[in-house]
Each structure stands twice: as structure tokens, then as C-alpha cells.
């Protein structure tokens, strides 16, 4: 066997079955990311059905901060409620609130970014400078201010979190829309008589799908962190909520006597964050290799 034949035989397992290039990923590499992301998502989606949301929590018959035992596989929290039931019911608010804030921010920021990229400079400067004002406002400080005025609810938390993401997403959209490749296609479509809505809302939005997907994967973790921090500080959901971040805050004093009440919801939050990032990284790696 010659030297070139030996090299070809060594790299053969790494190639696609059709011989077109390197495999973008393997099942073994994708499995940890899928498990880390899938576990908290399944708990959030199926948990309320399994736990039975219509049943009252068993806080009237159980002692507080009890370790795992008969009838309570994960023990009880500081209020005597079954931790397993709370964990199963608490993921929907985490996942739903994070996705709602993320989708709301993109629904507003994408048109603003396209507007700034497709207009003359005075309007462009006005839009971007107005959004830049949000960059100087700390997120938790705004939530603390709203809480002091009595506006501490899940709706306000989602709205403020989405508003804080606007300048970042709008800047990304504007920069991507002003790229030379995009501008060349835009000028060609203008010469064909296409209108602003067709060019920006149809063509450019499709071209920006890749950068937006990449940004959404990374931004998901930031939104999750901000909303979990706000709920942990009592700035969003009420203290009786089964939300995972609220459970961590309520049971933090009982960490050493009843660690499951803190470590289980904290582990699910960490798994959701890490798994989401890993899945995005794997998807981008496959796309780069395929390209």
C-alpha cells in the first residue's frame, strides 16, 4: 500500500457515504446535546399532564423540607409541597416565558433593523440611536423599578426582557442587511421594479434566516438567565409559583437539609441552557461542513 492509499484509507470513515465530503456530525456527538435539551423540554411539555395540574399541592398533609421518602420521591419543599410535582409543573413557565420574550423581541427588532437598513441616513440614525438608549439601561434595575411600582408579573417580565433585546437584534439585522452581497441583490430587485415590502420582508428576511437562527440560539441562554434571575429575586412570578427559578429561591435556605428541592430545578435550568447552546453549535457545524 502506497503512502497516498494509506492516507485515503485513514480518512475514509470520516467522509460522507456519497463521497462528497466530511460528515457534518455523528449520532454519538449529537446525543449529549439532544439529551441535555430534550430532558427539560419534555419535562416542561409533558410534566403538567403527568403531575395533574388540577390537584391541589399536598402541603396540608406533609411536613416541610422532608428528604425523599415514601409518597415524595424528591421530598418536600419549605411549604411541605411535593417537590416532584412542583418540578413537573414548573417547566412550562420557564420555557414558555423564555420563548415568548425571544419571539416578541425578534418580531419587533427584525422590522426595525430592516427599516434602518433600507432607509436614508437621517431615519437610520434616528432608529438606531433610539434603540441605543436601551443599551445603557441595566435589565435587573428596570425590573426592580417596575416591581417597586407594583408591576411585577409574568407579562411585564416578558415585555421588559423582550425590550432589552431589541437593540442587539436590530443591530444584527441592520448589519447583515447592509452586507455587500445583500445590497447587490437589493439593487437588482429595485431595478426590476420590486417594492420595499417584497425586497425587505420577503427576500432579505430569507437571507437573514441563518444569522438570526445563530443569534437566537445564543440569545436564548441570555433571555433564560435574565428571566430566571428576575423570578429568583421575586420580580416576576409570585412566590407560590412552581417555576424552577422560584423553587430555587424559596428552598435555598434548605439546601443542606433538602438538597433535591434546589439541585433538581437548578440542574434542569442548566441542562436547558447548555443543551440549547450545544444543539445550535452542532447545527452550525453541519451547515458549515455541508457548505
VOPAGU-2260 file (C-alpha; in pm, 1 decimal, decimal comma):
REM VOPAGU-2260
SITE   aa  ch    i         X         Y         Z
SITE  UNK   A    0       0,0       0,0       0,0
SITE  UNK   A    1     139,1     337,0    -100,2
SITE  UNK   A    2     152,4     640,4     125,6
SITE  UNK   A    3    -138,2     810,5     -54,9
SITE  UNK   A    4    -350,5     496,1     -33,1
SITE  UNK   A    5    -284,9     473,8     341,3
SITE  UNK   A    6    -396,3     834,2     394,3
SITE  UNK   A    7    -708,6     777,3     186,5
SITE  UNK   A    8    -794,9     465,7     387,8
SITE  UNK   A    9    -745,2     652,8     717,8
SITE  UNK   A   10    -981,7     936,2     630,1
SITE  UNK   A   11   -1241,0     719,0     455,6
SITE  UNK   A   12   -1455,7     670,8     772,2
SITE  UNK   A   13   -1480,4    1049,1     806,3
SITE  UNK   A   14   -1630,3    1101,5     463,1
SITE  UNK   A   15   -1995,3    1109,8     371,3
SITE  UNK   A   16   -2146,3     792,5     232,6
SITE  UNK   A   17   -2193,6     964,0    -102,4
SITE  UNK   A   18   -1824,3    1064,7    -102,6
SITE  UNK   A   19   -1898,8    1436,3    -125,7
SITE  UNK   A   20   -1700,4    1543,5     180,9
SITE  UNK   A   21   -1658,0    1518,0     557,2
SITE  UNK   A   22   -1952,5    1411,8     763,3
SITE  UNK   A   23   -2114,4    1707,9     935,7
SITE  UNK   A   24   -2174,6    1515,9    1254,8
SITE  UNK   A   25   -2234,2    1176,7    1404,7
SITE  UNK   A   26   -2509,6    1034,8    1620,1
SITE  UNK   A   27   -2271,7     988,8    1911,0
SITE  UNK   A   28   -2170,9    1354,4    1900,6
SITE  UNK   A   29   -2528,2    1480,1    1877,1
SITE  UNK   A   30   -2666,1    1255,6    2150,7
SITE  UNK   A   31   -2541,7    1455,3    2455,8
SITE  UNK   A   32   -2682,1    1779,6    2315,2
SITE  UNK   A   33   -3015,9    1617,4    2233,2
SITE  UNK   A   34   -3041,9    1462,1    2579,3
SITE  UNK   A   35   -2947,9    1782,0    2762,4
SITE  UNK   A   36   -3201,0    1987,8    2568,6
SITE  UNK   A   37   -3468,0    1720,7    2535,9
SITE  UNK   A   38   -3494,7    1633,2    2905,4
SITE  UNK   A   39   -3604,5    1976,8    3037,5
SITE  UNK   A   40   -3819,0    2037,3    2728,8
SITE  UNK   A   41   -4002,4    1707,7    2782,0
SITE  UNK   A   42   -4047,9    1786,7    3149,8
SITE  UNK   A   43   -4187,8    2129,5    3060,8
SITE  UNK   A   44   -4427,0    1993,4    2797,6
SITE  UNK   A   45   -4539,2    1662,4    2948,3
SITE  UNK   A   46   -4478,9    1734,7    3316,3
SITE  UNK   A   47   -4805,5    1923,3    3382,9
SITE  UNK   A   48   -5004,6    1636,1    3233,2
SITE  UNK   A   49   -4824,2    1376,9    3443,8
SITE  UNK   A   50   -4837,8    1583,5    3762,8
SITE  UNK   A   51   -5208,0    1659,4    3731,0
SITE  UNK   A   52   -5234,9    2035,4    3744,8
SITE  UNK   A   53   -5591,4    2021,5    3870,2
SITE  UNK   A   54   -5496,0    1859,8    4200,3
SITE  UNK   A   55   -5403,5    2083,0    4496,2
SITE  UNK   A   56   -5049,3    2053,2    4626,9
SITE  UNK   A   57   -5016,9    1818,3    4923,9
SITE  UNK   A   58   -4889,8    2089,3    5159,5
SITE  UNK   A   59   -5163,8    2020,4    5414,8
SITE  UNK   A   60   -5050,2    1664,4    5486,7
SITE  UNK   A   61   -4669,2    1676,8    5450,4
SITE  UNK   A   62   -4401,9    1829,2    5669,6
SITE  UNK   A   63   -4174,7    2097,3    5520,6
SITE  UNK   A   64   -3824,6    2023,7    5388,1
SITE  UNK   A   65   -3852,0    1647,6    5419,4
SITE  UNK   A   66   -3593,5    1431,5    5240,5
SITE  UNK   A   67   -3700,7    1187,8    4968,0
SITE  UNK   A   68   -3917,2     910,1    5101,2
SITE  UNK   A   69   -4239,6     718,9    5061,8
SITE  UNK   A   70   -4500,2     925,6    4880,3
SITE  UNK   A   71   -4247,8    1200,1    4798,5
SITE  UNK   A   72   -3971,2    1070,9    4565,8
SITE  UNK   A   73   -3788,4    1405,4    4576,7
SITE  UNK   A   74   -3902,1    1509,5    4924,1
SITE  UNK   A   75   -4096,7    1824,0    5009,8
SITE  UNK   A   76   -4018,2    2193,4    4986,7
SITE  UNK   A   77   -4023,7    2457,9    5260,0
SITE  UNK   A   78   -4402,7    2473,6    5235,5
SITE  UNK   A   79   -4448,2    2098,0    5256,5
SITE  UNK   A   80   -4535,5    2058,7    4888,7
SITE  UNK   A   81   -4419,6    1758,5    4687,4
SITE  UNK   A   82   -4101,2    1861,6    4502,4
SITE  UNK   A   83   -4154,9    1615,9    4217,1
SITE  UNK   A   84   -4499,7    1757,9    4146,1
SITE  UNK   A   85   -4363,7    2113,4    4158,3
SITE  UNK   A   86   -4075,7    2032,5    3923,5
SITE  UNK   A   87   -4308,6    1867,5    3674,4
SITE  UNK   A   88   -4538,9    2170,0    3676,2
SITE  UNK   A   89   -4269,9    2439,4    3687,2
SITE  UNK   A   90   -4103,0    2395,8    3349,5
SITE  UNK   A   91   -4387,9    2532,2    3139,4
SITE  UNK   A   92   -4347,1    2883,9    3277,3
SITE  UNK   A   93   -3970,3    2872,8    3220,8
SITE  UNK   A   94   -3984,9    2751,4    2862,9
SITE  UNK   A   95   -4298,6    2944,0    2768,6
SITE  UNK   A   96   -4179,7    3274,5    2915,0
SITE  UNK   A   97   -3835,9    3249,2    2756,2
SITE  UNK   A   98   -3970,6    3163,8    2411,7
SITE  UNK   A   99   -4238,0    3434,6    2435,5
SITE  UNK   A  100   -3980,9    3702,3    2520,7
SITE  UNK   A  101   -3747,4    3580,9    2247,1
SITE  UNK   A  102   -4015,7    3571,3    1977,5
SITE  UNK   A  103   -4152,1    3911,5    2080,6
SITE  UNK   A  104   -3808,4    4069,7    2059,3
SITE  UNK   A  105   -3747,5    3930,2    1709,2
SITE  UNK   A  106   -4096,5    4023,9    1590,6
SITE  UNK   A  107   -4021,2    4388,6    1673,8
SITE  UNK   A  108   -3645,6    4409,0    1615,2
SITE  UNK   A  109   -3632,3    4247,3    1269,5
SITE  UNK   A  110   -3863,4    4504,4    1103,3
SITE  UNK   A  111   -3679,8    4785,4    1283,6
SITE  UNK   A  112   -3343,1    4658,2    1162,5
SITE  UNK   A  113   -3471,3    4624,5     807,5
SITE  UNK   A  114   -3621,1    4971,6     827,3
SITE  UNK   A  115   -3288,1    5116,7     938,3
SITE  UNK   A  116   -3102,6    4931,1     662,0
SITE  UNK   A  117   -3341,6    5026,9     386,4
SITE  UNK   A  118   -3392,1    5395,8     450,8
SITE  UNK   A  119   -3190,4    5712,7     421,2
SITE  UNK   A  120   -2935,4    5807,7     680,6
SITE  UNK   A  121   -3143,3    6052,5     894,8
SITE  UNK   A  122   -3411,2    5791,7     965,1
SITE  UNK   A  123   -3146,4    5521,6    1007,0
SITE  UNK   A  124   -2970,2    5730,8    1271,1
SITE  UNK   A  125   -3296,2    5811,0    1447,4
SITE  UNK   A  126   -3398,5    5444,6    1475,6
SITE  UNK   A  127   -3059,2    5318,5    1587,4
SITE  UNK   A  128   -2990,8    5599,2    1835,9
SITE  UNK   A  129   -3332,7    5546,4    1993,9
SITE  UNK   A  130   -3257,4    5176,7    2034,9
SITE  UNK   A  131   -2911,5    5255,9    2172,3
SITE  UNK   A  132   -3075,2    5422,1    2473,2
SITE  UNK   A  133   -3179,5    5074,6    2589,3
SITE  UNK   A  134   -2817,5    4962,0    2592,4
SITE  UNK   A  135   -2743,1    5189,7    2887,0
SITE  UNK   A  136   -3028,1    5051,6    3099,8
SITE  UNK   A  137   -2942,8    4751,9    3323,1
SITE  UNK   A  138   -3211,3    4488,7    3286,9
SITE  UNK   A  139   -3247,5    4394,9    3652,1
SITE  UNK   A  140   -3260,2    4761,8    3753,0
SITE  UNK   A  141   -3557,6    4815,0    3521,7
SITE  UNK   A  142   -3730,7    4510,6    3667,3
SITE  UNK   A  143   -3662,0    4633,7    4020,5
SITE  UNK   A  144   -3812,3    4969,8    3929,2
SITE  UNK   A  145   -4122,5    4807,2    3786,5
SITE  UNK   A  146   -4155,8    4585,3    4092,3
SITE  UNK   A  147   -4136,9    4891,1    4317,9
SITE  UNK   A  148   -4430,0    5040,7    4126,6
SITE  UNK   A  149   -4634,2    4722,1    4161,6
SITE  UNK   A  150   -4574,6    4598,0    3805,5
SITE  UNK   A  151   -4422,5    4260,3    3887,2
SITE  UNK   A  152   -4595,0    3994,2    3681,8
SITE  UNK   A  153   -4508,9    3744,7    3411,9
SITE  UNK   A  154   -4647,8    3977,1    3143,0
SITE  UNK   A  155   -4431,4    4270,0    3247,9
SITE  UNK   A  156   -4130,2    4039,1    3281,2
SITE  UNK   A  157   -4172,5    3909,3    2925,9
SITE  UNK   A  158   -4227,1    4259,3    2784,5
SITE  UNK   A  159   -3923,3    4411,2    2957,2
SITE  UNK   A  160   -3698,4    4118,3    2868,6
SITE  UNK   A  161   -3802,7    4142,9    2503,9
SITE  UNK   A  162   -3746,0    4520,8    2502,6
SITE  UNK   A  163   -3394,8    4478,9    2639,3
SITE  UNK   A  164   -3302,8    4252,9    2345,6
SITE  UNK   A  165   -3423,7    4496,9    2077,5
SITE  UNK   A  166   -3102,4    4695,9    2018,0
SITE  UNK   A  167   -2886,7    4384,3    1988,6
SITE  UNK   A  168   -3115,3    4205,7    1742,5
SITE  UNK   A  169   -3184,1    4523,0    1540,1
SITE  UNK   A  170   -2810,6    4593,1    1508,1
SITE  UNK   A  171   -2750,8    4237,8    1386,1
SITE  UNK   A  172   -3030,3    4262,2    1128,2
SITE  UNK   A  173   -2914,5    4601,8    1005,3
SITE  UNK   A  174   -2551,1    4490,3     971,0
SITE  UNK   A  175   -2646,8    4171,0     786,8
SITE  UNK   A  176   -2886,4    4356,5     557,0
SITE  UNK   A  177   -2613,9    4609,9     469,3
SITE  UNK   A  178   -2365,0    4338,4     370,1
SITE  UNK   A  179   -2231,1    4383,9      13,8
SITE  UNK   A  180   -2390,1    4063,1    -111,6
SITE  UNK   A  181   -2732,2    4159,8      15,3
SITE  UNK   A  182   -2707,5    4513,9    -116,7
SITE  UNK   A  183   -2620,0    4387,4    -466,6
SITE  UNK   A  184   -2930,6    4170,2    -475,9
SITE  UNK   A  185   -3140,7    4454,4    -333,8
SITE  UNK   A  186   -3027,3    4691,4    -607,9
SITE  UNK   A  187   -3104,3    4428,7    -871,5
SITE  UNK   A  188   -3454,9    4378,3    -733,7
SITE  UNK   A  189   -3511,1    4754,2    -727,8
SITE  UNK   A  190   -3415,5    4774,4   -1093,1
SITE  UNK   A  191   -3678,5    4507,4   -1160,6
SITE  UNK   A  192   -3941,1    4730,1   -1001,2
SITE  UNK   A  193   -3987,1    4535,6    -678,9
SITE  UNK   A  194   -4127,8    4725,9    -383,1
SITE  UNK   A  195   -3981,1    4778,7     -36,5
SITE  UNK   A  196   -4201,7    4515,3     125,3
SITE  UNK   A  197   -4107,1    4246,4    -127,8
SITE  UNK   A  198   -3736,4    4322,2    -104,4
SITE  UNK   A  199   -3701,8    4354,6     270,8
SITE  UNK   A  200   -3979,1    4145,6     420,8
SITE  UNK   A  201   -3958,4    3859,7     174,3
SITE  UNK   A  202   -3613,7    3840,9      19,6
SITE  UNK   A  203   -3390,9    3984,3     292,0
SITE  UNK   A  204   -3574,9    3802,6     570,2
SITE  UNK   A  205   -3499,2    3475,2     394,1
SITE  UNK   A  206   -3135,2    3573,3     352,6
SITE  UNK   A  207   -3111,4    3662,6     721,8
SITE  UNK   A  208   -3252,8    3328,9     840,8
SITE  UNK   A  209   -2906,4    3183,8     906,9
SITE  UNK   A  210   -2765,1    3471,8    1113,7
SITE  UNK   A  211   -3092,2    3507,0    1303,7
SITE  UNK   A  212   -3100,9    3135,5    1387,3
SITE  UNK   A  213   -2744,1    3155,2    1513,5
SITE  UNK   A  214   -2820,7    3460,6    1723,1
SITE  UNK   A  215   -3142,1    3309,2    1860,2
SITE  UNK   A  216   -2958,7    3002,2    1985,4
SITE  UNK   A  217   -2709,0    3210,8    2180,4
SITE  UNK   A  218   -2965,0    3471,9    2288,3
SITE  UNK   A  219   -3193,1    3202,1    2428,5
SITE  UNK   A  220   -2945,0    3146,0    2710,7
SITE  UNK   A  221   -2925,6    3517,7    2790,0
SITE  UNK   A  222   -3302,5    3556,6    2798,7
SITE  UNK   A  223   -3335,4    3245,8    3012,1
SITE  UNK   A  224   -3072,8    3380,6    3252,3
SITE  UNK   A  225   -3241,5    3721,0    3282,2
SITE  UNK   A  226   -3588,4    3579,9    3339,2
SITE  UNK   A  227   -3465,4    3317,9    3585,5
SITE  UNK   A  228   -3272,7    3585,4    3776,2
SITE  UNK   A  229   -3580,8    3807,8    3791,6
SITE  UNK   A  230   -3800,1    3523,0    3917,5
SITE  UNK   A  231   -3530,4    3426,3    4166,0
SITE  UNK   A  232   -3539,5    3781,8    4304,5
SITE  UNK   A  233   -3919,6    3778,4    4317,5
SITE  UNK   A  234   -3961,4    4033,6    4036,6
SITE  UNK   A  235   -4182,6    3822,9    3813,3
SITE  UNK   A  236   -4387,3    3524,0    3918,4
SITE  UNK   A  237   -4538,8    3501,4    4268,4
SITE  UNK   A  238   -4353,0    3312,7    4540,6
SITE  UNK   A  239   -4611,0    3032,9    4534,2
SITE  UNK   A  240   -4536,9    2954,6    4167,7
SITE  UNK   A  241   -4379,8    2614,8    4086,7
SITE  UNK   A  242   -4140,9    2785,5    3842,3
SITE  UNK   A  243   -3794,6    2629,8    3867,6
SITE  UNK   A  244   -3616,5    2955,3    3949,9
SITE  UNK   A  245   -3876,3    3037,6    4215,5
SITE  UNK   A  246   -3826,5    2691,2    4367,8
SITE  UNK   A  247   -3452,7    2753,4    4389,9
SITE  UNK   A  248   -3506,6    3084,2    4569,8
SITE  UNK   A  249   -3768,7    2951,5    4811,0
SITE  UNK   A  250   -3564,8    2646,1    4910,6
SITE  UNK   A  251   -3213,9    2794,6    4909,1
SITE  UNK   A  252   -3203,5    2805,1    5289,2
SITE  UNK   A  253   -3277,3    2431,5    5299,5
SITE  UNK   A  254   -3000,0    2338,3    5056,7
SITE  UNK   A  255   -2818,3    2113,1    5302,5
SITE  UNK   A  256   -3124,3    1961,2    5467,4
SITE  UNK   A  257   -3326,6    1905,3    5147,3
SITE  UNK   A  258   -3085,8    1948,8    4851,5
SITE  UNK   A  259   -3322,3    1792,5    4594,7
SITE  UNK   A  260   -3556,7    2091,5    4618,0
SITE  UNK   A  261   -3273,0    2314,2    4491,6
SITE  UNK   A  262   -3047,2    2090,3    4284,1
SITE  UNK   A  263   -3316,7    1930,2    4067,9
SITE  UNK   A  264   -3468,3    2256,1    3931,4
SITE  UNK   A  265   -3120,2    2409,4    3906,8
SITE  UNK   A  266   -2999,9    2108,4    3709,2
SITE  UNK   A  267   -3294,5    2133,5    3471,0
SITE  UNK   A  268   -3226,1    2504,2    3410,4
SITE  UNK   A  269   -2859,1    2432,5    3344,1
SITE  UNK   A  270   -2947,0    2140,8    3115,6
SITE  UNK   A  271   -3185,4    2360,3    2915,7
SITE  UNK   A  272   -2924,7    2633,0    2872,7
SITE  UNK   A  273   -2627,3    2407,8    2789,6
SITE  UNK   A  274   -2830,9    2175,2    2570,2
SITE  UNK   A  275   -2967,4    2463,1    2365,1
SITE  UNK   A  276   -2618,6    2600,4    2302,6
SITE  UNK   A  277   -2480,5    2259,2    2208,3
SITE  UNK   A  278   -2764,4    2189,8    1964,7
SITE  UNK   A  279   -2707,1    2524,5    1794,0
SITE  UNK   A  280   -2332,2    2456,7    1773,1
SITE  UNK   A  281   -2392,4    2115,2    1618,9
SITE  UNK   A  282   -2640,4    2254,7    1367,0
SITE  UNK   A  283   -2397,2    2528,8    1263,9
SITE  UNK   A  284   -2113,4    2276,5    1231,7
SITE  UNK   A  285   -2322,7    2062,4     998,0
SITE  UNK   A  286   -2419,6    2367,1     792,9
SITE  UNK   A  287   -2058,4    2483,4     756,6
SITE  UNK   A  288   -1946,9    2134,9     652,5
SITE  UNK   A  289   -2233,8    2093,9     409,2
SITE  UNK   A  290   -2149,1    2429,3     255,3
